[in-house]
Each structure stands twice: as structure tokens, then as C-alpha cells.
Amino acid sequence: MIPDSCSFCQGKLVWKNTDVAIQKADSERVVVEVAAYVCDTCREVYYTPEVSRQLDRIAYSK
């Protein structure tokens, strides 16, 4: 469940695309763009469970 406000600064969360850099298990570095909730004050990023699972699959794929 996504909170209504940022856990760190209480800022407003905005749904938008953001880049994520992933260090894969084989040392390859990959940058992907995903949709996430981003705090409009401190820029903390909150991923949905589905996006988090996708990022895990990318990180641990060969």
C-alpha cells in the first residue's frame, strides 16, 4: 500500500516516471525507466509491489 505522504518529510507524493539504476548480479549496470510515486519535496521514491518485483527480476536475471 502506498502512503498518502512521504514517510520522511510528509511531502506530497506524485505519480511519475523515474529512472532506476540497477547493479545486476553479473556486475552489469542497467538503467530503466519506471512509474513510481515520488515525493515532490525530498524526491524519495516509492515503488508499487508490481514494479518492485519487476526490478528484482531485472537485477537477478542473467
mmCIF file of the N, C-alpha and C atoms, coordinates in Angstrom:
data_MODEL
# 
_entry.id   MODEL 
# 
loop_
_atom_site.group_PDB 
_atom_site.id 
_atom_site.type_symbol 
_atom_site.label_atom_id 
_atom_site.label_alt_id 
_atom_site.label_comp_id 
_atom_site.label_asym_id 
_atom_site.label_entity_id 
_atom_site.label_seq_id 
_atom_site.pdbx_PDB_ins_code 
_atom_site.Cartn_x 
_atom_site.Cartn_y 
_atom_site.Cartn_z 
_atom_site.occupancy 
_atom_site.B_iso_or_equiv 
_atom_site.pdbx_formal_charge 
_atom_site.auth_seq_id 
_atom_site.auth_comp_id 
_atom_site.auth_asym_id 
_atom_site.auth_atom_id 
_atom_site.pdbx_PDB_model_num 
ATOM 1   N N  . MET A 1 1  ? 0.843  -1.183  0.000   1.00 0.00 ? 1  MET A N  1 
ATOM 2   C CA . MET A 1 1  ? 0.000  0.000   0.000   1.00 0.00 ? 1  MET A CA 1 
ATOM 3   C C  . MET A 1 1  ? 0.887  1.244   0.000   1.00 0.00 ? 1  MET A C  1 
ATOM 4   N N  . ILE A 1 2  ? 0.540  2.198   -0.824  1.00 0.00 ? 2  ILE A N  1 
ATOM 5   C CA . ILE A 1 2  ? 1.309  3.430   -0.940  1.00 0.00 ? 2  ILE A CA 1 
ATOM 6   C C  . ILE A 1 2  ? 0.753  4.464   0.039   1.00 0.00 ? 2  ILE A C  1 
ATOM 7   N N  . PRO A 1 3  ? 1.620  5.085   0.821   1.00 0.00 ? 3  PRO A N  1 
ATOM 8   C CA . PRO A 1 3  ? 1.139  6.106   1.762   1.00 0.00 ? 3  PRO A CA 1 
ATOM 9   C C  . PRO A 1 3  ? 0.670  7.361   1.029   1.00 0.00 ? 3  PRO A C  1 
ATOM 10  N N  . ASP A 1 4  ? -0.111 8.178   1.719   1.00 0.00 ? 4  ASP A N  1 
ATOM 11  C CA . ASP A 1 4  ? -0.605 9.427   1.138   1.00 0.00 ? 4  ASP A CA 1 
ATOM 12  C C  . ASP A 1 4  ? 0.466  10.506  1.081   1.00 0.00 ? 4  ASP A C  1 
ATOM 13  N N  . SER A 1 5  ? 1.444  10.403  1.985   1.00 0.00 ? 5  SER A N  1 
ATOM 14  C CA . SER A 1 5  ? 2.505  11.410  2.035   1.00 0.00 ? 5  SER A CA 1 
ATOM 15  C C  . SER A 1 5  ? 3.843  10.719  2.306   1.00 0.00 ? 5  SER A C  1 
ATOM 16  N N  . CYS A 1 6  ? 4.915  11.445  2.076   1.00 0.00 ? 6  CYS A N  1 
ATOM 17  C CA . CYS A 1 6  ? 6.260  10.918  2.251   1.00 0.00 ? 6  CYS A CA 1 
ATOM 18  C C  . CYS A 1 6  ? 6.509  10.566  3.720   1.00 0.00 ? 6  CYS A C  1 
ATOM 19  N N  . SER A 1 7  ? 7.105  9.415   3.945   1.00 0.00 ? 7  SER A N  1 
ATOM 20  C CA . SER A 1 7  ? 7.408  8.966   5.307   1.00 0.00 ? 7  SER A CA 1 
ATOM 21  C C  . SER A 1 7  ? 8.519  9.792   5.951   1.00 0.00 ? 7  SER A C  1 
ATOM 22  N N  . PHE A 1 8  ? 9.343  10.447  5.134   1.00 0.00 ? 8  PHE A N  1 
ATOM 23  C CA . PHE A 1 8  ? 10.490 11.184  5.654   1.00 0.00 ? 8  PHE A CA 1 
ATOM 24  C C  . PHE A 1 8  ? 10.189 12.656  5.928   1.00 0.00 ? 8  PHE A C  1 
ATOM 25  N N  . CYS A 1 9  ? 9.505  13.324  4.980   1.00 0.00 ? 9  CYS A N  1 
ATOM 26  C CA . CYS A 1 9  ? 9.311  14.774  5.134   1.00 0.00 ? 9  CYS A CA 1 
ATOM 27  C C  . CYS A 1 9  ? 7.842  15.192  5.105   1.00 0.00 ? 9  CYS A C  1 
ATOM 28  N N  . GLN A 1 10 ? 6.943  14.225  4.931   1.00 0.00 ? 10 GLN A N  1 
ATOM 29  C CA . GLN A 1 10 ? 5.493  14.463  4.854   1.00 0.00 ? 10 GLN A CA 1 
ATOM 30  C C  . GLN A 1 10 ? 5.077  15.209  3.588   1.00 0.00 ? 10 GLN A C  1 
ATOM 31  N N  . GLY A 1 11 ? 5.969  15.277  2.585   1.00 0.00 ? 11 GLY A N  1 
ATOM 32  C CA . GLY A 1 11 ? 5.641  15.927  1.311   1.00 0.00 ? 11 GLY A CA 1 
ATOM 33  C C  . GLY A 1 11 ? 4.608  15.130  0.528   1.00 0.00 ? 11 GLY A C  1 
ATOM 34  N N  . LYS A 1 12 ? 4.083  15.740  -0.519  1.00 0.00 ? 12 LYS A N  1 
ATOM 35  C CA . LYS A 1 12 ? 3.058  15.132  -1.367  1.00 0.00 ? 12 LYS A CA 1 
ATOM 36  C C  . LYS A 1 12 ? 3.709  14.157  -2.342  1.00 0.00 ? 12 LYS A C  1 
ATOM 37  N N  . LEU A 1 13 ? 3.083  12.985  -2.531  1.00 0.00 ? 13 LEU A N  1 
ATOM 38  C CA . LEU A 1 13 ? 3.575  12.004  -3.488  1.00 0.00 ? 13 LEU A CA 1 
ATOM 39  C C  . LEU A 1 13 ? 2.908  12.217  -4.841  1.00 0.00 ? 13 LEU A C  1 
ATOM 40  N N  . VAL A 1 14 ? 3.743  12.200  -5.889  1.00 0.00 ? 14 VAL A N  1 
ATOM 41  C CA . VAL A 1 14 ? 3.279  12.426  -7.254  1.00 0.00 ? 14 VAL A CA 1 
ATOM 42  C C  . VAL A 1 14 ? 3.629  11.200  -8.093  1.00 0.00 ? 14 VAL A C  1 
ATOM 43  N N  . TRP A 1 15 ? 2.670  10.702  -8.877  1.00 0.00 ? 15 TRP A N  1 
ATOM 44  C CA . TRP A 1 15 ? 2.887  9.554   -9.746  1.00 0.00 ? 15 TRP A CA 1 
ATOM 45  C C  . TRP A 1 15 ? 3.595  10.042  -10.998 1.00 0.00 ? 15 TRP A C  1 
ATOM 46  N N  . LYS A 1 16 ? 4.800  9.529   -11.278 1.00 0.00 ? 16 LYS A N  1 
ATOM 47  C CA . LYS A 1 16 ? 5.526  9.945   -12.474 1.00 0.00 ? 16 LYS A CA 1 
ATOM 48  C C  . LYS A 1 16 ? 6.592  8.921   -12.821 1.00 0.00 ? 16 LYS A C  1 
ATOM 49  N N  . ASN A 1 17 ? 7.173  9.077   -13.995 1.00 0.00 ? 17 ASN A N  1 
ATOM 50  C CA . ASN A 1 17 ? 8.254  8.200   -14.429 1.00 0.00 ? 17 ASN A CA 1 
ATOM 51  C C  . ASN A 1 17 ? 9.560  8.658   -13.811 1.00 0.00 ? 17 ASN A C  1 
ATOM 52  N N  . THR A 1 18 ? 10.384 7.679   -13.454 1.00 0.00 ? 18 THR A N  1 
ATOM 53  C CA . THR A 1 18 ? 11.686 7.960   -12.873 1.00 0.00 ? 18 THR A CA 1 
ATOM 54  C C  . THR A 1 18 ? 12.677 6.907   -13.343 1.00 0.00 ? 18 THR A C  1 
ATOM 55  N N  . ASP A 1 19 ? 13.949 7.266   -13.413 1.00 0.00 ? 19 ASP A N  1 
ATOM 56  C CA . ASP A 1 19 ? 14.997 6.327   -13.809 1.00 0.00 ? 19 ASP A CA 1 
ATOM 57  C C  . ASP A 1 19 ? 15.529 5.592   -12.585 1.00 0.00 ? 19 ASP A C  1 
ATOM 58  N N  . VAL A 1 20 ? 15.819 4.304   -12.787 1.00 0.00 ? 20 VAL A N  1 
ATOM 59  C CA . VAL A 1 20 ? 16.381 3.475   -11.720 1.00 0.00 ? 20 VAL A CA 1 
ATOM 60  C C  . VAL A 1 20 ? 17.644 2.814   -12.267 1.00 0.00 ? 20 VAL A C  1 
ATOM 61  N N  . ALA A 1 21 ? 18.759 2.962   -11.560 1.00 0.00 ? 21 ALA A N  1 
ATOM 62  C CA . ALA A 1 21 ? 19.995 2.278   -11.924 1.00 0.00 ? 21 ALA A CA 1 
ATOM 63  C C  . ALA A 1 21 ? 20.073 0.986   -11.116 1.00 0.00 ? 21 ALA A C  1 
ATOM 64  N N  . ILE A 1 22 ? 20.256 -0.126  -11.823 1.00 0.00 ? 22 ILE A N  1 
ATOM 65  C CA . ILE A 1 22 ? 20.297 -1.443  -11.176 1.00 0.00 ? 22 ILE A CA 1 
ATOM 66  C C  . ILE A 1 22 ? 21.652 -2.079  -11.431 1.00 0.00 ? 22 ILE A C  1 
ATOM 67  N N  . GLN A 1 23 ? 22.300 -2.517  -10.370 1.00 0.00 ? 23 GLN A N  1 
ATOM 68  C CA . GLN A 1 23 ? 23.536 -3.296  -10.471 1.00 0.00 ? 23 GLN A CA 1 
ATOM 69  C C  . GLN A 1 23 ? 23.137 -4.756  -10.480 1.00 0.00 ? 23 GLN A C  1 
ATOM 70  N N  . LYS A 1 24 ? 23.274 -5.403  -11.635 1.00 0.00 ? 24 LYS A N  1 
ATOM 71  C CA . LYS A 1 24 ? 22.853 -6.794  -11.758 1.00 0.00 ? 24 LYS A CA 1 
ATOM 72  C C  . LYS A 1 24 ? 23.839 -7.732  -11.081 1.00 0.00 ? 24 LYS A C  1 
ATOM 73  N N  . ALA A 1 25 ? 23.396 -8.959  -10.850 1.00 0.00 ? 25 ALA A N  1 
ATOM 74  C CA . ALA A 1 25 ? 24.216 -9.966  -10.186 1.00 0.00 ? 25 ALA A CA 1 
ATOM 75  C C  . ALA A 1 25 ? 25.508 -10.252 -10.959 1.00 0.00 ? 25 ALA A C  1 
ATOM 76  N N  . ASP A 1 26 ? 25.479 -10.097 -12.287 1.00 0.00 ? 26 ASP A N  1 
ATOM 77  C CA . ASP A 1 26 ? 26.669 -10.352 -13.104 1.00 0.00 ? 26 ASP A CA 1 
ATOM 78  C C  . ASP A 1 26 ? 27.530 -9.096  -13.286 1.00 0.00 ? 26 ASP A C  1 
ATOM 79  N N  . SER A 1 27 ? 27.311 -8.075  -12.454 1.00 0.00 ? 27 SER A N  1 
ATOM 80  C CA . SER A 1 27 ? 28.058 -6.802  -12.436 1.00 0.00 ? 27 SER A CA 1 
ATOM 81  C C  . SER A 1 27 ? 27.692 -5.837  -13.559 1.00 0.00 ? 27 SER A C  1 
ATOM 82  N N  . GLU A 1 28 ? 26.770 -6.210  -14.425 1.00 0.00 ? 28 GLU A N  1 
ATOM 83  C CA . GLU A 1 28 ? 26.304 -5.293  -15.459 1.00 0.00 ? 28 GLU A CA 1 
ATOM 84  C C  . GLU A 1 28 ? 25.417 -4.243  -14.797 1.00 0.00 ? 28 GLU A C  1 
ATOM 85  N N  . ARG A 1 29 ? 25.539 -2.997  -15.254 1.00 0.00 ? 29 ARG A N  1 
ATOM 86  C CA . ARG A 1 29 ? 24.697 -1.924  -14.719 1.00 0.00 ? 29 ARG A CA 1 
ATOM 87  C C  . ARG A 1 29 ? 23.650 -1.568  -15.771 1.00 0.00 ? 29 ARG A C  1 
ATOM 88  N N  . VAL A 1 30 ? 22.389 -1.505  -15.350 1.00 0.00 ? 30 VAL A N  1 
ATOM 89  C CA . VAL A 1 30 ? 21.272 -1.235  -16.251 1.00 0.00 ? 30 VAL A CA 1 
ATOM 90  C C  . VAL A 1 30 ? 20.475 -0.055  -15.702 1.00 0.00 ? 30 VAL A C  1 
ATOM 91  N N  . VAL A 1 31 ? 20.040 0.835   -16.585 1.00 0.00 ? 31 VAL A N  1 
ATOM 92  C CA . VAL A 1 31 ? 19.162 1.941   -16.185 1.00 0.00 ? 31 VAL A CA 1 
ATOM 93  C C  . VAL A 1 31 ? 17.820 1.736   -16.881 1.00 0.00 ? 31 VAL A C  1 
ATOM 94  N N  . VAL A 1 32 ? 16.754 1.699   -16.086 1.00 0.00 ? 32 VAL A N  1 
ATOM 95  C CA . VAL A 1 32 ? 15.408 1.527   -16.632 1.00 0.00 ? 32 VAL A CA 1 
ATOM 96  C C  . VAL A 1 32 ? 14.518 2.657   -16.142 1.00 0.00 ? 32 VAL A C  1 
ATOM 97  N N  . GLU A 1 33 ? 13.519 2.966   -16.944 1.00 0.00 ? 33 GLU A N  1 
ATOM 98  C CA . GLU A 1 33 ? 12.539 3.983   -16.552 1.00 0.00 ? 33 GLU A CA 1 
ATOM 99  C C  . GLU A 1 33 ? 11.278 3.275   -16.084 1.00 0.00 ? 33 GLU A C  1 
ATOM 100 N N  . VAL A 1 34 ? 10.805 3.625   -14.894 1.00 0.00 ? 34 VAL A N  1 
ATOM 101 C CA . VAL A 1 34 ? 9.599  3.019   -14.337 1.00 0.00 ? 34 VAL A CA 1 
ATOM 102 C C  . VAL A 1 34 ? 8.696  4.102   -13.761 1.00 0.00 ? 34 VAL A C  1 
ATOM 103 N N  . ALA A 1 35 ? 7.427  3.773   -13.619 1.00 0.00 ? 35 ALA A N  1 
ATOM 104 C CA . ALA A 1 35 ? 6.483  4.678   -12.976 1.00 0.00 ? 35 ALA A CA 1 
ATOM 105 C C  . ALA A 1 35 ? 6.526  4.419   -11.474 1.00 0.00 ? 35 ALA A C  1 
ATOM 106 N N  . ALA A 1 36 ? 6.512  5.492   -10.693 1.00 0.00 ? 36 ALA A N  1 
ATOM 107 C CA . ALA A 1 36 ? 6.576  5.364   -9.235  1.00 0.00 ? 36 ALA A CA 1 
ATOM 108 C C  . ALA A 1 36 ? 5.986  6.616   -8.597  1.00 0.00 ? 36 ALA A C  1 
ATOM 109 N N  . TYR A 1 37 ? 5.743  6.528   -7.297  1.00 0.00 ? 37 TYR A N  1 
ATOM 110 C CA . TYR A 1 37 ? 5.349  7.705   -6.530  1.00 0.00 ? 37 TYR A CA 1 
ATOM 111 C C  . TYR A 1 37 ? 6.621  8.389   -6.057  1.00 0.00 ? 37 TYR A C  1 
ATOM 112 N N  . VAL A 1 38 ? 6.744  9.689   -6.336  1.00 0.00 ? 38 VAL A N  1 
ATOM 113 C CA . VAL A 1 38 ? 7.939  10.448  -5.976  1.00 0.00 ? 38 VAL A CA 1 
ATOM 114 C C  . VAL A 1 38 ? 7.514  11.642  -5.119  1.00 0.00 ? 38 VAL A C  1 
ATOM 115 N N  . CYS A 1 39 ? 8.213  11.844  -4.009  1.00 0.00 ? 39 CYS A N  1 
ATOM 116 C CA . CYS A 1 39 ? 7.909  12.978  -3.133  1.00 0.00 ? 39 CYS A CA 1 
ATOM 117 C C  . CYS A 1 39 ? 8.285  14.272  -3.840  1.00 0.00 ? 39 CYS A C  1 
ATOM 118 N N  . ASP A 1 40 ? 7.364  15.226  -3.870  1.00 0.00 ? 40 ASP A N  1 
ATOM 119 C CA . ASP A 1 40 ? 7.649  16.498  -4.550  1.00 0.00 ? 40 ASP A CA 1 
ATOM 120 C C  . ASP A 1 40 ? 8.540  17.420  -3.722  1.00 0.00 ? 40 ASP A C  1 
ATOM 121 N N  . THR A 1 41 ? 8.883  17.024  -2.494  1.00 0.00 ? 41 THR A N  1 
ATOM 122 C CA . THR A 1 41 ? 9.760  17.834  -1.646  1.00 0.00 ? 41 THR A CA 1 
ATOM 123 C C  . THR A 1 41 ? 11.171 17.262  -1.581  1.00 0.00 ? 41 THR A C  1 
ATOM 124 N N  . CYS A 1 42 ? 11.312 16.005  -1.133  1.00 0.00 ? 42 CYS A N  1 
ATOM 125 C CA . CYS A 1 42 ? 12.646 15.423  -0.935  1.00 0.00 ? 42 CYS A CA 1 
ATOM 126 C C  . CYS A 1 42 ? 13.050 14.436  -2.025  1.00 0.00 ? 42 CYS A C  1 
ATOM 127 N N  . ARG A 1 43 ? 12.146 14.103  -2.941  1.00 0.00 ? 43 ARG A N  1 
ATOM 128 C CA . ARG A 1 43 ? 12.398 13.196  -4.073  1.00 0.00 ? 43 ARG A CA 1 
ATOM 129 C C  . ARG A 1 43 ? 12.547 11.724  -3.690  1.00 0.00 ? 43 ARG A C  1 
ATOM 130 N N  . GLU A 1 44 ? 12.124 11.356  -2.486  1.00 0.00 ? 44 GLU A N  1 
ATOM 131 C CA . GLU A 1 44 ? 12.111 9.943   -2.098  1.00 0.00 ? 44 GLU A CA 1 
ATOM 132 C C  . GLU A 1 44 ? 11.157 9.203   -3.051  1.00 0.00 ? 44 GLU A C  1 
ATOM 133 N N  . VAL A 1 45 ? 11.530 7.975   -3.454  1.00 0.00 ? 45 VAL A N  1 
ATOM 134 C CA . VAL A 1 45 ? 10.762 7.218   -4.440  1.00 0.00 ? 45 VAL A CA 1 
ATOM 135 C C  . VAL A 1 45 ? 10.087 6.025   -3.766  1.00 0.00 ? 45 VAL A C  1 
ATOM 136 N N  . TYR A 1 46 ? 8.822  5.803   -4.101  1.00 0.00 ? 46 TYR A N  1 
ATOM 137 C CA . TYR A 1 46 ? 8.043  4.677   -3.590  1.00 0.00 ? 46 TYR A CA 1 
ATOM 138 C C  . TYR A 1 46 ? 7.543  3.875   -4.785  1.00 0.00 ? 46 TYR A C  1 
ATOM 139 N N  . TYR A 1 47 ? 7.930  2.582   -4.833  1.00 0.00 ? 47 TYR A N  1 
ATOM 140 C CA . TYR A 1 47 ? 7.529  1.710   -5.928  1.00 0.00 ? 47 TYR A CA 1 
ATOM 141 C C  . TYR A 1 47 ? 6.318  0.885   -5.530  1.00 0.00 ? 47 TYR A C  1 
ATOM 142 N N  . THR A 1 48 ? 5.472  0.602   -6.501  1.00 0.00 ? 48 THR A N  1 
ATOM 143 C CA . THR A 1 48 ? 4.368  -0.328  -6.249  1.00 0.00 ? 48 THR A CA 1 
ATOM 144 C C  . THR A 1 48 ? 4.959  -1.729  -6.128  1.00 0.00 ? 48 THR A C  1 
ATOM 145 N N  . PRO A 1 49 ? 4.242  -2.655  -5.522  1.00 0.00 ? 49 PRO A N  1 
ATOM 146 C CA . PRO A 1 49 ? 4.756  -4.028  -5.427  1.00 0.00 ? 49 PRO A CA 1 
ATOM 147 C C  . PRO A 1 49 ? 5.063  -4.639  -6.797  1.00 0.00 ? 49 PRO A C  1 
ATOM 148 N N  . GLU A 1 50 ? 4.239  -4.336  -7.790  1.00 0.00 ? 50 GLU A N  1 
ATOM 149 C CA . GLU A 1 50 ? 4.460  -4.878  -9.135  1.00 0.00 ? 50 GLU A CA 1 
ATOM 150 C C  . GLU A 1 50 ? 5.776  -4.372  -9.721  1.00 0.00 ? 50 GLU A C  1 
ATOM 151 N N  . VAL A 1 51 ? 6.035  -3.080  -9.597  1.00 0.00 ? 51 VAL A N  1 
ATOM 152 C CA . VAL A 1 51 ? 7.280  -2.500  -10.118 1.00 0.00 ? 51 VAL A CA 1 
ATOM 153 C C  . VAL A 1 51 ? 8.470  -3.053  -9.349  1.00 0.00 ? 51 VAL A C  1 
ATOM 154 N N  . SER A 1 52 ? 8.342  -3.191  -8.064  1.00 0.00 ? 52 SER A N  1 
ATOM 155 C CA . SER A 1 52 ? 9.420  -3.740  -7.248  1.00 0.00 ? 52 SER A CA 1 
ATOM 156 C C  . SER A 1 52 ? 9.772  -5.154  -7.689  1.00 0.00 ? 52 SER A C  1 
ATOM 157 N N  . ARG A 1 53 ? 8.770  -5.982  -7.976  1.00 0.00 ? 53 ARG A N  1 
ATOM 158 C CA . ARG A 1 53 ? 9.013  -7.343  -8.455  1.00 0.00 ? 53 ARG A CA 1 
ATOM 159 C C  . ARG A 1 53 ? 9.717  -7.322  -9.815  1.00 0.00 ? 53 ARG A C  1 
ATOM 160 N N  . GLN A 1 54 ? 9.313  -6.412  -10.703 1.00 0.00 ? 54 GLN A N  1 
ATOM 161 C CA . GLN A 1 54 ? 9.968  -6.287  -11.999 1.00 0.00 ? 54 GLN A CA 1 
ATOM 162 C C  . GLN A 1 54 ? 11.430 -5.890  -11.853 1.00 0.00 ? 54 GLN A C  1 
ATOM 163 N N  . LEU A 1 55 ? 11.722 -4.965  -10.949 1.00 0.00 ? 55 LEU A N  1 
ATOM 164 C CA . LEU A 1 55 ? 13.102 -4.548  -10.714 1.00 0.00 ? 55 LEU A CA 1 
ATOM 165 C C  . LEU A 1 55 ? 13.940 -5.709  -10.173 1.00 0.00 ? 55 LEU A C  1 
ATOM 166 N N  . ASP A 1 56 ? 13.351 -6.497  -9.288  1.00 0.00 ? 56 ASP A N  1 
ATOM 167 C CA . ASP A 1 56 ? 14.053 -7.675  -8.760  1.00 0.00 ? 56 ASP A CA 1 
ATOM 168 C C  . ASP A 1 56 ? 14.368 -8.666  -9.879  1.00 0.00 ? 56 ASP A C  1 
ATOM 169 N N  . ARG A 1 57 ? 13.394 -8.887  -10.775 1.00 0.00 ? 57 ARG A N  1 
ATOM 170 C CA . ARG A 1 57 ? 13.612 -9.815  -11.890 1.00 0.00 ? 57 ARG A CA 1 
ATOM 171 C C  . ARG A 1 57 ? 14.765 -9.346  -12.771 1.00 0.00 ? 57 ARG A C  1 
ATOM 172 N N  . ILE A 1 58 ? 14.819 -8.041  -13.027 1.00 0.00 ? 58 ILE A N  1 
ATOM 173 C CA . ILE A 1 58 ? 15.904 -7.479  -13.838 1.00 0.00 ? 58 ILE A CA 1 
ATOM 174 C C  . ILE A 1 58 ? 17.243 -7.662  -13.122 1.00 0.00 ? 58 ILE A C  1 
ATOM 175 N N  . ALA A 1 59 ? 17.283 -7.356  -11.852 1.00 0.00 ? 59 ALA A N  1 
ATOM 176 C CA . ALA A 1 59 ? 18.531 -7.423  -11.104 1.00 0.00 ? 59 ALA A CA 1 
ATOM 177 C C  . ALA A 1 59 ? 19.090 -8.834  -11.029 1.00 0.00 ? 59 ALA A C  1 
ATOM 178 N N  . TYR A 1 60 ? 18.232 -9.836  -10.918 1.00 0.00 ? 60 TYR A N  1 
ATOM 179 C CA . TYR A 1 60 ? 18.699 -11.201 -10.736 1.00 0.00 ? 60 TYR A CA 1 
ATOM 180 C C  . TYR A 1 60 ? 18.647 -12.045 -12.003 1.00 0.00 ? 60 TYR A C  1 
ATOM 181 N N  . SER A 1 61 ? 18.348 -11.416 -13.151 1.00 0.00 ? 61 SER A N  1 
ATOM 182 C CA . SER A 1 61 ? 18.352 -12.165 -14.411 1.00 0.00 ? 61 SER A CA 1 
ATOM 183 C C  . SER A 1 61 ? 19.777 -12.241 -14.963 1.00 0.00 ? 61 SER A C  1 
ATOM 184 N N  . LYS A 1 62 ? 20.020 -13.248 -15.753 1.00 0.00 ? 62 LYS A N  1 
ATOM 185 C CA . LYS A 1 62 ? 21.358 -13.414 -16.353 1.00 0.00 ? 62 LYS A CA 1 
ATOM 186 C C  . LYS A 1 62 ? 21.378 -12.905 -17.753 1.00 0.00 ? 62 LYS A C  1 
# 
